[in-house]
Amino acid sequence: MKAASASAAAAAAARDPAGPVVAAFDFDGTLTRGDSLIPWLRGGLGMARLGWALARTSPALAAWQLGRISNEAAKLVLLRHTVAGRSRSELAGWTDRFLQQTLPGLLDARALRRLAAHQAAGHRCVLVSASPEVYLDAVARQLGFDALLCSQLDWQDERASGRLRGANCYGEEKVRRLQAWWADRPPSVLWAYGDTRGDRPMLALADHGIYVGKPDGRAHYERLPGLTG
């Protein structure tokens, strides 16, 4: 974590007292009660086809869990077996079903109250996620975020190629995206919320880095500090 600590120290030194207060939220497991990509895929593919795709993807997912391949490499295998070749309009239909049928039960009420508190305080709220824009764009708008920084699907002739455009928004890439987003007007204070190792660099960057993952999990939301400073 030395690199993350160094980048966090540099960012803290660059804080702008006149800048906005920013609250950066991870999505899966932070604002939700679990993963969102698989439920989105399930709504589009159905259980049988998703099960087949996951069986084909399972060696890569196991290798990622064991630390043998990156999060991005595992995700690319999954995308290749699920969305490659599908049109924007078809995937937009998947997103409509996800928003109506799945998202309401996936969101965590305690996390949403925390987001609402930041919004009520006038803070700039940004969603920072490794999940793809193909459905997160609609989610971010629905939840009232000021900006979305996330992984982007690659498109060829209006069809998903099964690859990503640019880097997977995970780990240090979350820090790079945030710093590029605020550019020459850094925040006066940065809050950040996450639940996995992929969020730790972003949490290290923040003045208030809030980890809501295991072992304490969602209980963290019940004892968070107030939104001052």
PyRosetta script that sets phi, psi and omega in degrees:
from pyrosetta import init, pose_from_sequence

init()
pose = pose_from_sequence("MKAASASAAAAAAARDPAGPVVAAFDFDGTLTRGDSLIPWLRGGLGMARLGWALARTSPALAAWQLGRISNEAAKLVLLRHTVAGRSRSELAGWTDRFLQQTLPGLLDARALRRLAAHQAAGHRCVLVSASPEVYLDAVARQLGFDALLCSQLDWQDERASGRLRGANCYGEEKVRRLQAWWADRPPSVLWAYGDTRGDRPMLALADHGIYVGKPDGRAHYERLPGLTG")
pose.set_psi(1, 10.0)
pose.set_omega(1, -178.4)
pose.set_phi(2, -62.8)
pose.set_psi(2, -43.1)
pose.set_omega(2, -179.7)
pose.set_phi(3, -62.7)
pose.set_psi(3, -42.9)
pose.set_omega(3, 179.1)
pose.set_phi(4, -63.4)
pose.set_psi(4, -40.7)
pose.set_omega(4, 179.6)
pose.set_phi(5, -64.3)
pose.set_psi(5, -40.5)
pose.set_omega(5, 179.7)
pose.set_phi(6, -64.9)
pose.set_psi(6, -43.6)
pose.set_omega(6, -179.9)
pose.set_phi(7, -67.0)
pose.set_psi(7, -36.4)
pose.set_omega(7, 178.3)
pose.set_phi(8, -65.2)
pose.set_psi(8, -42.0)
pose.set_omega(8, 179.0)
pose.set_phi(9, -63.2)
pose.set_psi(9, -41.7)
pose.set_omega(9, 179.3)
pose.set_phi(10, -64.8)
pose.set_psi(10, -41.3)
pose.set_omega(10, 179.9)
pose.set_phi(11, -65.9)
pose.set_psi(11, -41.6)
pose.set_omega(11, 179.6)
pose.set_phi(12, -61.6)
pose.set_psi(12, -38.6)
pose.set_omega(12, 179.4)
pose.set_phi(13, -66.2)
pose.set_psi(13, -24.9)
pose.set_omega(13, -176.8)
pose.set_phi(14, -93.7)
pose.set_psi(14, 7.5)
pose.set_omega(14, 179.8)
pose.set_phi(15, -58.0)
pose.set_psi(15, 143.0)
pose.set_omega(15, 179.5)
pose.set_phi(16, -106.9)
pose.set_psi(16, 112.2)
pose.set_omega(16, -178.3)
pose.set_phi(17, -57.3)
pose.set_psi(17, -24.8)
pose.set_omega(17, -179.9)
pose.set_phi(18, -92.3)
pose.set_psi(18, -1.4)
pose.set_omega(18, -177.5)
pose.set_phi(19, -78.3)
pose.set_psi(19, 172.0)
pose.set_omega(19, 179.9)
pose.set_phi(20, -75.4)
pose.set_psi(20, 161.7)
pose.set_omega(20, 165.8)
pose.set_phi(21, -84.1)
pose.set_psi(21, 129.7)
pose.set_omega(21, -177.4)
pose.set_phi(22, -115.8)
pose.set_psi(22, 138.0)
pose.set_omega(22, 173.9)
pose.set_phi(23, -120.6)
pose.set_psi(23, 115.9)
pose.set_omega(23, -178.7)
pose.set_phi(24, -104.9)
pose.set_psi(24, 123.8)
pose.set_omega(24, -178.5)
pose.set_phi(25, -116.3)
pose.set_psi(25, 127.6)
pose.set_omega(25, 161.8)
pose.set_phi(26, -66.9)
pose.set_psi(26, 164.7)
pose.set_omega(26, -178.9)
pose.set_phi(27, -104.7)
pose.set_psi(27, -69.9)
pose.set_omega(27, -173.8)
pose.set_phi(28, -63.4)
pose.set_psi(28, 119.5)
pose.set_omega(28, 178.2)
pose.set_phi(29, 83.0)
pose.set_psi(29, -6.9)
pose.set_omega(29, 178.2)
pose.set_phi(30, -109.3)
pose.set_psi(30, -57.4)
pose.set_omega(30, 172.8)
pose.set_phi(31, -90.2)
pose.set_psi(31, -16.4)
pose.set_omega(31, 179.2)
pose.set_phi(32, -115.7)
pose.set_psi(32, 171.8)
pose.set_omega(32, 179.2)
pose.set_phi(33, -90.9)
pose.set_psi(33, 9.8)
pose.set_omega(33, 178.1)
pose.set_phi(34, 171.3)
pose.set_psi(34, -162.6)
pose.set_omega(34, -178.7)
pose.set_phi(35, -65.3)
pose.set_psi(35, 148.6)
pose.set_omega(35, 177.1)
pose.set_phi(36, -111.5)
pose.set_psi(36, -25.7)
pose.set_omega(36, -175.9)
pose.set_phi(37, -64.0)
pose.set_psi(37, -46.3)
pose.set_omega(37, -179.2)
pose.set_phi(38, -63.3)
pose.set_psi(38, -44.6)
pose.set_omega(38, 175.9)
pose.set_phi(39, -60.8)
pose.set_psi(39, -37.3)
pose.set_omega(39, 176.7)
pose.set_phi(40, -63.4)
pose.set_psi(40, -45.0)
pose.set_omega(40, 178.1)
pose.set_phi(41, -63.7)
pose.set_psi(41, -40.3)
pose.set_omega(41, -179.4)
pose.set_phi(42, -61.9)
pose.set_psi(42, -39.8)
pose.set_omega(42, 179.1)
pose.set_phi(43, -65.2)
pose.set_psi(43, -31.1)
pose.set_omega(43, -179.5)
pose.set_phi(44, -86.8)
pose.set_psi(44, -41.3)
pose.set_omega(44, -174.5)
pose.set_phi(45, -89.3)
pose.set_psi(45, -29.2)
pose.set_omega(45, -169.3)
pose.set_phi(46, 86.9)
pose.set_psi(46, 159.8)
pose.set_omega(46, -173.8)
pose.set_phi(47, -63.0)
pose.set_psi(47, -41.4)
pose.set_omega(47, -174.8)
pose.set_phi(48, -65.3)
pose.set_psi(48, -49.4)
pose.set_omega(48, -178.6)
pose.set_phi(49, -69.3)
pose.set_psi(49, -35.0)
pose.set_omega(49, 176.4)
pose.set_phi(50, -65.6)
pose.set_psi(50, -41.8)
pose.set_omega(50, 178.1)
pose.set_phi(51, -58.8)
pose.set_psi(51, -41.1)
pose.set_omega(51, 177.3)
pose.set_phi(52, -62.7)
pose.set_psi(52, -44.4)
pose.set_omega(52, -179.3)
pose.set_phi(53, -64.2)
pose.set_psi(53, -41.0)
pose.set_omega(53, -180.0)
pose.set_phi(54, -67.4)
pose.set_psi(54, -34.5)
pose.set_omega(54, 176.3)
pose.set_phi(55, -62.9)
pose.set_psi(55, -39.9)
pose.set_omega(55, 178.4)
pose.set_phi(56, -69.9)
pose.set_psi(56, -27.7)
pose.set_omega(56, -176.0)
pose.set_phi(57, -91.7)
pose.set_psi(57, -16.7)
pose.set_omega(57, -170.1)
pose.set_phi(58, -55.8)
pose.set_psi(58, -37.4)
pose.set_omega(58, 177.6)
pose.set_phi(59, -61.1)
pose.set_psi(59, -39.5)
pose.set_omega(59, 179.1)
pose.set_phi(60, -68.9)
pose.set_psi(60, -40.6)
pose.set_omega(60, 178.9)
pose.set_phi(61, -64.4)
pose.set_psi(61, -39.0)
pose.set_omega(61, 177.6)
pose.set_phi(62, -65.5)
pose.set_psi(62, -40.9)
pose.set_omega(62, 179.1)
pose.set_phi(63, -63.6)
pose.set_psi(63, -36.9)
pose.set_omega(63, 177.1)
pose.set_phi(64, -66.4)
pose.set_psi(64, -44.3)
pose.set_omega(64, 179.6)
pose.set_phi(65, -60.2)
pose.set_psi(65, -31.8)
pose.set_omega(65, 179.3)
pose.set_phi(66, -85.9)
pose.set_psi(66, -0.4)
pose.set_omega(66, 178.9)
pose.set_phi(67, 79.2)
pose.set_psi(67, 16.4)
pose.set_omega(67, -176.8)
pose.set_phi(68, -87.8)
pose.set_psi(68, -25.8)
pose.set_omega(68, 174.2)
pose.set_phi(69, -133.0)
pose.set_psi(69, 165.1)
pose.set_omega(69, -176.6)
pose.set_phi(70, -79.0)
pose.set_psi(70, 163.7)
pose.set_omega(70, 173.4)
pose.set_phi(71, -57.0)
pose.set_psi(71, -40.8)
pose.set_omega(71, -179.1)
pose.set_phi(72, -64.6)
pose.set_psi(72, -43.5)
pose.set_omega(72, -179.1)
pose.set_phi(73, -61.7)
pose.set_psi(73, -42.6)
pose.set_omega(73, 178.6)
pose.set_phi(74, -65.3)
pose.set_psi(74, -40.7)
pose.set_omega(74, -179.9)
pose.set_phi(75, -63.3)
pose.set_psi(75, -39.3)
pose.set_omega(75, -179.7)
pose.set_phi(76, -63.6)
pose.set_psi(76, -37.4)
pose.set_omega(76, 176.5)
pose.set_phi(77, -63.8)
pose.set_psi(77, -44.4)
pose.set_omega(77, 179.5)
pose.set_phi(78, -62.6)
pose.set_psi(78, -44.8)
pose.set_omega(78, -179.6)
pose.set_phi(79, -62.9)
pose.set_psi(79, -38.4)
pose.set_omega(79, -179.3)
pose.set_phi(80, -61.8)
pose.set_psi(80, -34.9)
pose.set_omega(80, -177.4)
pose.set_phi(81, -90.3)
pose.set_psi(81, -2.4)
pose.set_omega(81, -174.8)
pose.set_phi(82, -125.2)
pose.set_psi(82, -47.3)
pose.set_omega(82, -173.1)
pose.set_phi(83, -112.6)
pose.set_psi(83, -13.3)
pose.set_omega(83, -176.8)
pose.set_phi(84, -57.1)
pose.set_psi(84, 129.9)
pose.set_omega(84, 178.7)
pose.set_phi(85, 88.3)
pose.set_psi(85, -7.1)
pose.set_omega(85, -178.0)
pose.set_phi(86, -88.1)
pose.set_psi(86, 145.5)
pose.set_omega(86, -174.3)
pose.set_phi(87, -79.0)
pose.set_psi(87, 160.7)
pose.set_omega(87, 175.3)
pose.set_phi(88, -57.5)
pose.set_psi(88, -43.1)
pose.set_omega(88, -176.5)
pose.set_phi(89, -65.0)
pose.set_psi(89, -38.4)
pose.set_omega(89, 177.9)
pose.set_phi(90, -64.8)
pose.set_psi(90, -45.4)
pose.set_omega(90, -179.0)
pose.set_phi(91, -69.2)
pose.set_psi(91, -29.7)
pose.set_omega(91, 174.1)
pose.set_phi(92, -63.5)
pose.set_psi(92, -36.4)
pose.set_omega(92, 175.4)
pose.set_phi(93, -64.5)
pose.set_psi(93, -38.9)
pose.set_omega(93, 175.9)
pose.set_phi(94, -59.3)
pose.set_psi(94, -41.6)
pose.set_omega(94, -177.8)
pose.set_phi(95, -67.1)
pose.set_psi(95, -40.6)
pose.set_omega(95, 177.4)
pose.set_phi(96, -58.0)
pose.set_psi(96, -44.9)
pose.set_omega(96, 178.9)
pose.set_phi(97, -64.8)
pose.set_psi(97, -39.8)
pose.set_omega(97, 179.6)
pose.set_phi(98, -61.3)
pose.set_psi(98, -46.0)
pose.set_omega(98, -178.6)
pose.set_phi(99, -63.6)
pose.set_psi(99, -38.4)
pose.set_omega(99, -175.3)
pose.set_phi(100, -83.6)
pose.set_psi(100, -38.9)
pose.set_omega(100, -169.4)
pose.set_phi(101, -104.2)
pose.set_psi(101, -28.0)
pose.set_omega(101, -170.2)
pose.set_phi(102, -113.1)
pose.set_psi(102, -45.0)
pose.set_omega(102, -172.9)
pose.set_phi(103, -57.3)
pose.set_psi(103, -44.3)
pose.set_omega(103, -177.4)
pose.set_phi(104, -54.9)
pose.set_psi(104, -38.9)
pose.set_omega(104, 179.8)
pose.set_phi(105, -81.9)
pose.set_psi(105, -11.0)
pose.set_omega(105, -178.1)
pose.set_phi(106, -90.9)
pose.set_psi(106, -29.9)
pose.set_omega(106, -177.0)
pose.set_phi(107, -69.9)
pose.set_psi(107, 146.8)
pose.set_omega(107, -179.9)
pose.set_phi(108, -98.9)
pose.set_psi(108, 121.2)
pose.set_omega(108, -174.2)
pose.set_phi(109, -61.3)
pose.set_psi(109, -36.7)
pose.set_omega(109, -179.9)
pose.set_phi(110, -66.1)
pose.set_psi(110, -40.3)
pose.set_omega(110, 178.4)
pose.set_phi(111, -66.5)
pose.set_psi(111, -39.4)
pose.set_omega(111, 179.2)
pose.set_phi(112, -65.1)
pose.set_psi(112, -34.7)
pose.set_omega(112, 176.5)
pose.set_phi(113, -64.9)
pose.set_psi(113, -38.1)
pose.set_omega(113, 178.5)
pose.set_phi(114, -66.6)
pose.set_psi(114, -43.5)
pose.set_omega(114, 176.2)
pose.set_phi(115, -59.3)
pose.set_psi(115, -44.9)
pose.set_omega(115, -179.6)
pose.set_phi(116, -62.4)
pose.set_psi(116, -34.7)
pose.set_omega(116, 178.3)
pose.set_phi(117, -65.0)
pose.set_psi(117, -42.6)
pose.set_omega(117, 176.2)
pose.set_phi(118, -62.6)
pose.set_psi(118, -43.6)
pose.set_omega(118, -179.1)
pose.set_phi(119, -64.3)
pose.set_psi(119, -40.9)
pose.set_omega(119, 179.4)
pose.set_phi(120, -65.3)
pose.set_psi(120, -29.2)
pose.set_omega(120, 178.8)
pose.set_phi(121, -80.6)
pose.set_psi(121, -2.0)
pose.set_omega(121, 179.2)
pose.set_phi(122, 82.5)
pose.set_psi(122, 15.0)
pose.set_omega(122, 179.4)
pose.set_phi(123, -76.6)
pose.set_psi(123, 150.4)
pose.set_omega(123, 174.6)
pose.set_phi(124, -81.9)
pose.set_psi(124, 121.5)
pose.set_omega(124, -174.8)
pose.set_phi(125, -108.8)
pose.set_psi(125, 130.5)
pose.set_omega(125, -176.7)
pose.set_phi(126, -128.9)
pose.set_psi(126, 133.8)
pose.set_omega(126, 177.7)
pose.set_phi(127, -93.6)
pose.set_psi(127, 123.9)
pose.set_omega(127, -174.6)
pose.set_phi(128, -125.1)
pose.set_psi(128, 110.9)
pose.set_omega(128, -169.4)
pose.set_phi(129, -146.8)
pose.set_psi(129, 150.1)
pose.set_omega(129, 172.9)
pose.set_phi(130, -81.0)
pose.set_psi(130, -11.8)
pose.set_omega(130, 177.3)
pose.set_phi(131, -72.7)
pose.set_psi(131, 159.3)
pose.set_omega(131, -170.3)
pose.set_phi(132, -85.3)
pose.set_psi(132, 155.7)
pose.set_omega(132, -178.5)
pose.set_phi(133, -65.2)
pose.set_psi(133, -19.2)
pose.set_omega(133, -173.5)
pose.set_phi(134, -58.1)
pose.set_psi(134, -27.9)
pose.set_omega(134, 171.2)
pose.set_phi(135, -122.1)
pose.set_psi(135, -23.7)
pose.set_omega(135, -178.2)
pose.set_phi(136, -69.7)
pose.set_psi(136, -26.1)
pose.set_omega(136, 177.9)
pose.set_phi(137, -59.0)
pose.set_psi(137, -45.6)
pose.set_omega(137, 178.6)
pose.set_phi(138, -69.0)
pose.set_psi(138, -37.7)
pose.set_omega(138, 178.6)
pose.set_phi(139, -63.0)
pose.set_psi(139, -46.1)
pose.set_omega(139, -178.4)
pose.set_phi(140, -61.3)
pose.set_psi(140, -40.8)
pose.set_omega(140, 177.8)
pose.set_phi(141, -65.4)
pose.set_psi(141, -42.8)
pose.set_omega(141, -178.4)
pose.set_phi(142, -63.2)
pose.set_psi(142, -36.6)
pose.set_omega(142, -177.8)
pose.set_phi(143, -87.2)
pose.set_psi(143, -2.9)
pose.set_omega(143, 174.8)
pose.set_phi(144, 81.3)
pose.set_psi(144, 24.0)
pose.set_omega(144, 177.9)
pose.set_phi(145, -69.5)
pose.set_psi(145, 149.1)
pose.set_omega(145, 176.4)
pose.set_phi(146, -78.6)
pose.set_psi(146, -25.6)
pose.set_omega(146, -178.3)
pose.set_phi(147, -156.6)
pose.set_psi(147, 157.7)
pose.set_omega(147, 176.4)
pose.set_phi(148, -127.9)
pose.set_psi(148, 126.0)
pose.set_omega(148, 174.6)
pose.set_phi(149, -121.8)
pose.set_psi(149, 113.8)
pose.set_omega(149, -174.1)
pose.set_phi(150, -157.3)
pose.set_psi(150, 175.7)
pose.set_omega(150, 175.3)
pose.set_phi(151, -67.6)
pose.set_psi(151, 150.5)
pose.set_omega(151, -176.6)
pose.set_phi(152, -123.5)
pose.set_psi(152, 130.1)
pose.set_omega(152, 173.7)
pose.set_phi(153, -69.2)
pose.set_psi(153, 147.6)
pose.set_omega(153, 172.6)
pose.set_phi(154, -90.3)
pose.set_psi(154, 138.2)
pose.set_omega(154, -177.7)
pose.set_phi(155, -122.1)
pose.set_psi(155, 137.4)
pose.set_omega(155, 174.9)
pose.set_phi(156, -127.9)
pose.set_psi(156, 116.9)
pose.set_omega(156, -178.1)
pose.set_phi(157, 52.9)
pose.set_psi(157, 44.4)
pose.set_omega(157, 176.1)
pose.set_phi(158, 66.3)
pose.set_psi(158, 20.0)
pose.set_omega(158, 174.9)
pose.set_phi(159, -126.5)
pose.set_psi(159, 143.1)
pose.set_omega(159, 178.9)
pose.set_phi(160, -65.8)
pose.set_psi(160, 131.8)
pose.set_omega(160, -178.8)
pose.set_phi(161, -84.2)
pose.set_psi(161, -15.3)
pose.set_omega(161, -172.9)
pose.set_phi(162, 89.2)
pose.set_psi(162, 5.1)
pose.set_omega(162, 177.1)
pose.set_phi(163, -116.2)
pose.set_psi(163, 174.4)
pose.set_omega(163, 175.0)
pose.set_phi(164, -103.9)
pose.set_psi(164, 148.4)
pose.set_omega(164, 171.4)
pose.set_phi(165, -96.5)
pose.set_psi(165, 110.8)
pose.set_omega(165, -174.5)
pose.set_phi(166, 84.7)
pose.set_psi(166, -171.8)
pose.set_omega(166, -174.4)
pose.set_phi(167, -78.6)
pose.set_psi(167, 153.1)
pose.set_omega(167, 170.8)
pose.set_phi(168, -65.8)
pose.set_psi(168, 129.7)
pose.set_omega(168, -175.1)
pose.set_phi(169, -83.0)
pose.set_psi(169, 79.3)
pose.set_omega(169, -172.3)
pose.set_phi(170, -146.0)
pose.set_psi(170, 142.2)
pose.set_omega(170, 175.8)
pose.set_phi(171, 64.5)
pose.set_psi(171, -130.4)
pose.set_omega(171, -177.9)
pose.set_phi(172, -62.0)
pose.set_psi(172, -24.3)
pose.set_omega(172, 178.8)
pose.set_phi(173, -63.7)
pose.set_psi(173, -29.4)
pose.set_omega(173, 176.5)
pose.set_phi(174, -63.8)
pose.set_psi(174, -40.1)
pose.set_omega(174, 177.3)
pose.set_phi(175, -63.8)
pose.set_psi(175, -46.4)
pose.set_omega(175, -179.8)
pose.set_phi(176, -61.0)
pose.set_psi(176, -41.2)
pose.set_omega(176, -179.7)
pose.set_phi(177, -65.3)
pose.set_psi(177, -43.1)
pose.set_omega(177, 179.1)
pose.set_phi(178, -62.2)
pose.set_psi(178, -46.4)
pose.set_omega(178, -178.3)
pose.set_phi(179, -64.9)
pose.set_psi(179, -36.9)
pose.set_omega(179, 176.6)
pose.set_phi(180, -68.5)
pose.set_psi(180, -35.6)
pose.set_omega(180, -178.7)
pose.set_phi(181, -65.3)
pose.set_psi(181, -46.0)
pose.set_omega(181, -178.6)
pose.set_phi(182, -84.7)
pose.set_psi(182, -14.3)
pose.set_omega(182, 170.5)
pose.set_phi(183, 49.6)
pose.set_psi(183, -119.3)
pose.set_omega(183, -174.2)
pose.set_phi(184, -91.9)
pose.set_psi(184, 11.4)
pose.set_omega(184, 174.9)
pose.set_phi(185, -129.6)
pose.set_psi(185, 77.0)
pose.set_omega(185, -179.7)
pose.set_phi(186, -67.0)
pose.set_psi(186, 161.0)
pose.set_omega(186, -178.9)
pose.set_phi(187, -73.0)
pose.set_psi(187, 160.1)
pose.set_omega(187, 170.5)
pose.set_phi(188, -77.2)
pose.set_psi(188, -34.7)
pose.set_omega(188, 178.4)
pose.set_phi(189, -143.1)
pose.set_psi(189, 137.3)
pose.set_omega(189, 176.5)
pose.set_phi(190, -118.8)
pose.set_psi(190, 122.1)
pose.set_omega(190, 168.2)
pose.set_phi(191, -100.1)
pose.set_psi(191, 144.7)
pose.set_omega(191, 176.6)
pose.set_phi(192, -144.5)
pose.set_psi(192, 142.6)
pose.set_omega(192, -177.4)
pose.set_phi(193, -129.5)
pose.set_psi(193, 131.4)
pose.set_omega(193, 178.8)
pose.set_phi(194, -159.1)
pose.set_psi(194, 170.6)
pose.set_omega(194, -174.1)
pose.set_phi(195, -135.2)
pose.set_psi(195, -0.6)
pose.set_omega(195, -178.0)
pose.set_phi(196, -135.1)
pose.set_psi(196, 175.2)
pose.set_omega(196, 178.0)
pose.set_phi(197, -61.6)
pose.set_psi(197, -26.7)
pose.set_omega(197, 177.9)
pose.set_phi(198, -68.6)
pose.set_psi(198, -13.7)
pose.set_omega(198, 178.5)
pose.set_phi(199, -98.9)
pose.set_psi(199, -11.3)
pose.set_omega(199, -171.5)
pose.set_phi(200, -61.1)
pose.set_psi(200, -40.4)
pose.set_omega(200, 176.4)
pose.set_phi(201, -60.4)
pose.set_psi(201, -38.8)
pose.set_omega(201, 177.8)
pose.set_phi(202, -66.3)
pose.set_psi(202, -39.7)
pose.set_omega(202, 178.0)
pose.set_phi(203, -65.9)
pose.set_psi(203, -36.6)
pose.set_omega(203, 178.6)
pose.set_phi(204, -67.8)
pose.set_psi(204, -28.8)
pose.set_omega(204, 179.3)
pose.set_phi(205, -70.1)
pose.set_psi(205, -27.3)
pose.set_omega(205, -169.0)
pose.set_phi(206, -81.6)
pose.set_psi(206, 155.8)
pose.set_omega(206, 168.6)
pose.set_phi(207, -70.9)
pose.set_psi(207, -34.9)
pose.set_omega(207, 177.4)
pose.set_phi(208, -128.8)
pose.set_psi(208, 93.9)
pose.set_omega(208, 178.8)
pose.set_phi(209, -96.5)
pose.set_psi(209, 113.3)
pose.set_omega(209, -172.5)
pose.set_phi(210, -107.3)
pose.set_psi(210, 113.6)
pose.set_omega(210, 178.4)
pose.set_phi(211, -93.4)
pose.set_psi(211, 121.7)
pose.set_omega(211, -176.9)
pose.set_phi(212, -116.5)
pose.set_psi(212, 20.9)
pose.set_omega(212, 178.5)
pose.set_phi(213, -90.6)
pose.set_psi(213, -168.7)
pose.set_omega(213, 179.6)
pose.set_phi(214, -65.9)
pose.set_psi(214, 152.8)
pose.set_omega(214, 10.1)
pose.set_phi(215, -86.4)
pose.set_psi(215, -20.7)
pose.set_omega(215, -175.2)
pose.set_phi(216, -82.0)
pose.set_psi(216, -24.2)
pose.set_omega(216, 174.6)
pose.set_phi(217, 59.0)
pose.set_psi(217, -139.7)
pose.set_omega(217, -171.2)
pose.set_phi(218, -65.6)
pose.set_psi(218, -15.6)
pose.set_omega(218, 179.8)
pose.set_phi(219, -58.9)
pose.set_psi(219, -24.1)
pose.set_omega(219, 178.8)
pose.set_phi(220, -56.1)
pose.set_psi(220, -35.1)
pose.set_omega(220, -176.7)
pose.set_phi(221, -65.4)
pose.set_psi(221, -20.1)
pose.set_omega(221, -178.6)
pose.set_phi(222, -83.6)
pose.set_psi(222, -9.3)
pose.set_omega(222, -176.8)
pose.set_phi(223, -137.7)
pose.set_psi(223, 35.1)
pose.set_omega(223, 179.3)
pose.set_phi(224, -79.5)
pose.set_psi(224, 152.9)
pose.set_omega(224, 177.3)
pose.set_phi(225, -69.0)
pose.set_psi(225, 161.7)
pose.set_omega(225, 175.4)
pose.set_phi(226, -67.1)
pose.set_psi(226, 169.4)
pose.set_omega(226, -172.6)
pose.set_phi(227, -93.0)
pose.set_psi(227, 44.6)
pose.set_omega(227, 177.0)
pose.set_phi(228, -104.2)
pose.set_psi(228, 136.1)
pose.set_omega(228, 175.0)
pose.set_phi(229, 67.3)
pose.dump_pdb("model.pdb")
